[in-house]
Amino acid sequence: MIYRIHFNSEAYKQFDLSELDLFDSVERYMDWDEFEVITTKGGSFDGKWSDCSATWMDSISDENITPDIAVWDRSRWLVLSEKAYEALNGILTPYGEFLPITIDGTPWHVFNCLNVVDVDHCRSKASFESGVYFDVSEIHFKEGVESDQLVFTTDYTQRGIMYCSDTFKTLIESTELTGLTFNKDLTSFES
């Protein structure tokens, strides 16, 4: 089974870092054009990332709990607490890169998924406006993806959405890491 990764924004604080603030922290390593390619179409920050400061925004819940894992930029990146990083670092490393970030004075880790898989183009449907990805009404992956991919993105959605296997979902649930939800409807924006 494949799931779309979502963030439970109703129960947990939301990660807040603007694109411009991130660019300010990495501009000595790259120009705006390269930055825009990485942040909008995916890619590695290899050697071009600098720890930057971010904050938490209050949730709509009265409790305002800080999650163990948050989602940033739709679900392009995961933001992991030290607890989540310790639990997932070894298993996620083959699928992407971990980047340091400081949130409200505490060290965290951004997971940038670099594992890109192809969709079954015959069965998937997306709409584009002016040649730019707009929305996916149906998405299907090639057979076997769920058995050998823990987490992944696809060029079909401009690497803007992260998906996962049952194995990853089970790992998150068994380690009791908070913040994420998983949806079998791969096109849904609802968690």
VEXDREN-2710 file (C-alpha; in Angstrom, 1 decimal):
% VEXDREN-2710
k/r/px/py/pz
1/MET/0.0/0.0/0.0
2/ILE/1.2/3.5/-0.8
3/TYR/0.2/6.6/1.3
4/ARG/0.4/10.3/0.8
5/ILE/2.1/11.9/3.8
6/HIS/0.2/14.7/5.5
7/PHE/0.7/16.8/8.6
8/ASN/-1.9/17.0/11.3
9/SER/-2.2/20.8/11.4
10/GLU/-5.3/20.7/13.6
11/ALA/-3.5/19.1/16.6
12/TYR/0.1/20.3/16.2
13/LYS/2.0/23.6/15.8
14/GLN/3.0/24.3/12.2
15/PHE/6.6/24.8/11.0
16/ASP/7.1/28.3/9.7
17/LEU/10.0/29.4/7.5
18/SER/9.5/31.6/4.5
19/GLU/11.2/30.9/1.2
20/LEU/13.0/34.3/1.4
21/ASP/14.3/33.6/4.9
22/LEU/15.7/30.3/3.7
23/PHE/17.3/31.9/0.6
24/ASP/18.9/34.5/2.9
25/SER/20.7/31.6/4.7
26/VAL/21.9/29.9/1.6
27/GLU/22.5/32.8/-0.9
28/ARG/26.3/32.7/-0.3
29/TYR/26.2/29.2/-1.9
30/MET/23.8/29.7/-4.8
31/ASP/22.0/32.3/-6.8
32/TRP/18.2/32.7/-6.9
33/ASP/17.8/30.6/-10.0
34/GLU/19.5/27.6/-8.6
35/PHE/17.7/28.0/-5.3
36/GLU/14.3/28.2/-7.1
37/VAL/15.0/25.0/-9.1
38/ILE/15.9/23.1/-5.9
39/THR/12.9/24.4/-3.9
40/THR/10.3/24.1/-6.6
41/LYS/11.4/21.1/-8.6
42/GLY/13.5/19.2/-6.1
43/GLY/17.2/18.6/-5.8
44/SER/20.0/18.3/-3.4
45/PHE/21.4/21.1/-1.2
46/ASP/24.6/19.1/-1.0
47/GLY/27.2/21.5/0.4
48/LYS/24.9/24.5/-0.1
49/TRP/22.8/24.5/3.1
50/SER/23.4/26.7/6.1
51/ASP/21.5/26.2/9.4
52/CYS/18.9/28.8/9.6
53/SER/16.3/29.8/12.2
54/ALA/12.6/29.0/12.0
55/THR/9.7/29.2/14.3
56/TRP/6.5/27.3/15.2
57/MET/3.1/28.8/14.5
58/ASP/0.2/28.0/16.8
59/SER/-2.2/25.3/15.7
60/ILE/-6.0/25.7/15.8
61/SER/-6.0/23.3/18.8
62/ASP/-6.0/24.8/22.3
63/GLU/-3.1/22.5/23.3
64/ASN/-0.5/23.8/20.8
65/ILE/1.7/20.7/20.9
66/THR/5.0/20.6/19.1
67/PRO/5.1/17.5/16.9
68/ASP/7.9/15.1/16.5
69/ILE/7.7/15.4/12.7
70/ALA/6.2/18.3/10.7
71/VAL/5.7/18.7/7.0
72/TRP/7.0/21.7/5.2
73/ASP/6.0/23.1/1.8
74/ARG/2.9/20.9/1.2
75/SER/4.8/17.7/1.9
76/ARG/8.0/18.2/0.0
77/TRP/10.2/18.1/3.2
78/LEU/9.9/16.5/6.6
79/VAL/11.1/18.4/9.7
80/LEU/12.3/16.1/12.4
81/SER/12.9/16.6/16.1
82/GLU/16.0/15.0/17.7
83/LYS/13.7/12.1/18.8
84/ALA/12.4/11.5/15.3
85/TYR/15.9/11.9/13.8
86/GLU/17.4/9.3/16.1
87/ALA/14.6/6.9/15.2
88/LEU/14.6/7.5/11.5
89/ASN/18.1/8.6/10.5
90/GLY/19.5/5.2/9.6
91/ILE/16.4/4.1/7.7
92/LEU/15.8/7.4/5.8
93/THR/19.4/8.2/4.8
94/PRO/19.4/6.1/1.6
95/TYR/16.3/8.1/0.4
96/GLY/17.5/11.7/0.9
97/GLU/19.6/14.1/2.9
98/PHE/19.3/15.6/6.4
99/LEU/19.9/19.3/6.8
100/PRO/20.3/21.1/10.1
101/ILE/17.8/23.8/11.2
102/THR/17.1/25.6/14.4
103/ILE/13.5/26.1/15.5
104/ASP/12.8/28.4/18.3
105/GLY/16.4/27.9/19.5
106/THR/16.3/24.0/19.4
107/PRO/18.2/21.9/16.9
108/TRP/16.0/20.0/14.4
109/HIS/16.6/18.3/11.0
110/VAL/15.0/18.8/7.6
111/PHE/14.7/15.6/5.5
112/ASN/14.9/16.4/1.8
113/CYS/13.7/13.4/-0.1
114/LEU/15.8/12.7/-3.1
115/ASN/14.2/9.4/-4.0
116/VAL/12.2/10.0/-7.2
117/VAL/10.1/7.3/-8.8
118/ASP/8.1/7.3/-12.0
119/VAL/4.3/7.1/-12.2
120/ASP/2.3/4.9/-14.5
121/HIS/1.6/7.6/-17.1
122/CYS/-1.1/5.6/-18.8
123/ARG/-3.2/5.5/-15.6
124/SER/-2.3/8.9/-14.0
125/LYS/-4.0/12.2/-14.8
126/ALA/-2.7/15.7/-14.1
127/SER/-3.7/19.2/-15.2
128/PHE/-1.2/21.8/-16.1
129/GLU/-1.6/25.6/-16.6
130/SER/0.9/27.3/-18.9
131/GLY/2.9/24.2/-18.9
132/VAL/3.2/24.1/-15.1
133/TYR/1.9/21.4/-12.9
134/PHE/-1.4/22.4/-11.3
135/ASP/-3.3/19.4/-9.9
136/VAL/-3.3/15.7/-10.0
137/SER/-6.7/14.0/-10.3
138/GLU/-5.3/10.5/-10.5
139/ILE/-1.9/9.0/-9.7
140/HIS/-0.7/5.5/-10.0
141/PHE/2.8/4.2/-9.5
142/LYS/4.4/1.4/-11.4
143/GLU/4.1/-2.1/-10.0
144/GLY/6.4/-2.9/-7.1
145/VAL/7.0/0.6/-5.9
146/GLU/5.4/-0.1/-2.5
147/SER/7.6/-3.1/-1.9
148/ASP/11.0/-1.5/-2.4
149/GLN/10.6/2.2/-1.7
150/LEU/10.3/3.6/1.9
151/VAL/9.6/7.2/1.0
152/PHE/9.6/8.9/-2.4
153/THR/8.5/11.8/-4.6
154/THR/7.8/12.0/-8.3
155/ASP/8.5/14.4/-11.1
156/TYR/4.8/14.0/-12.0
157/THR/4.0/16.4/-9.1
158/GLN/7.2/18.3/-9.4
159/ARG/8.5/16.5/-6.4
160/GLY/6.2/18.6/-4.2
161/ILE/4.4/15.7/-2.5
162/MET/6.0/12.9/-0.5
163/TYR/4.6/9.4/-0.5
164/CYS/5.5/6.4/1.6
165/SER/5.1/2.6/2.0
166/ASP/3.3/0.6/4.7
167/THR/6.7/0.0/6.2
168/PHE/7.3/3.7/6.8
169/LYS/3.8/4.2/8.2
170/THR/4.2/1.3/10.5
171/LEU/7.6/2.6/11.7
172/ILE/6.1/6.0/12.5
173/GLU/3.2/4.4/14.4
174/SER/5.4/1.8/16.3
175/THR/7.8/4.5/17.4
176/GLU/4.9/6.7/18.4
177/LEU/6.2/9.7/16.6
178/THR/3.6/12.5/16.4
179/GLY/2.6/14.9/13.7
180/LEU/2.0/12.9/10.5
181/THR/-1.1/11.3/9.0
182/PHE/-1.3/9.0/6.1
183/ASN/-3.9/8.9/3.4
184/LYS/-4.6/6.1/0.9
185/ASP/-6.1/8.7/-1.4
186/LEU/-3.0/9.8/-3.1
187/THR/-4.6/12.9/-4.6
188/SER/-6.3/14.2/-1.4
189/PHE/-5.2/17.3/0.3
190/GLU/-7.1/16.1/3.4
191/SER/-5.3/14.2/6.1
END
